[in-house]
Amino acid sequence: MNPPKFTCCDDMANLTYLNDASVLANLRDRYSRWLIYTYSGLFCVAINPYKRLSIYT
């Protein structure tokens, strides 16, 4: 796994170990904090929260 400083990393291209487990752990940590947008280099990964968020109102 990645060092603690990469917990909830906003750009997964910065992760030390970029593998399936690290990506899923990072997305899970960010989703638990309602951070549904995460970058992966040039791409934006969005997770559907299945509810309305205050960032859109």
N, C-alpha and C positions, 0 to 999 in steps of 0.2 A: 504494500500500500504506500501511498504518498506521505511525505512528512506532514505534521499537523498544520504547518503554515499554508498548505494548499487545501485545507478543509474549506468547503464552500467557495471554491475558486470560480471567478466570473468568466475566465477564459481557459477552457480545458487544454488549449495548446501549451499552456504554461505548466501542466502537470509533469512531474518527474517521470512517472510510469503511466504511459497512455495505453491502457488495455481495457477490456470489457468491464472488469470488476471496478477499476478506478473511475471510469466514466459513469457507470451506474451509481456508485457510491456518491460521487459528486452531485449528480442530478438528484438523487434522493435527499441529500443534505440541503440542497438549494430549494427543492420543492417543499420540504418540511418548514421552511422559512417563508413560504409563498413567493419565492423568487423564481418565476416561471420561465424567464429568458436567460439563456446561457450561451456564450460564444464558444465556438470551437474553431479557432483560427478566423477565417473570413466568414464562416457560416454562423447563423443564429439558430439555436435549438430551442424550441418552445414546447412546453408541456401544458396540456389542457387541464386547467384546475376544476373544470365542471361546475363553476360558480362565478358570479360576477365579482370582480375585484375593484377596489376603489381607484385604481390607477386609470380606469376608463371612464369615470364619471366626473 
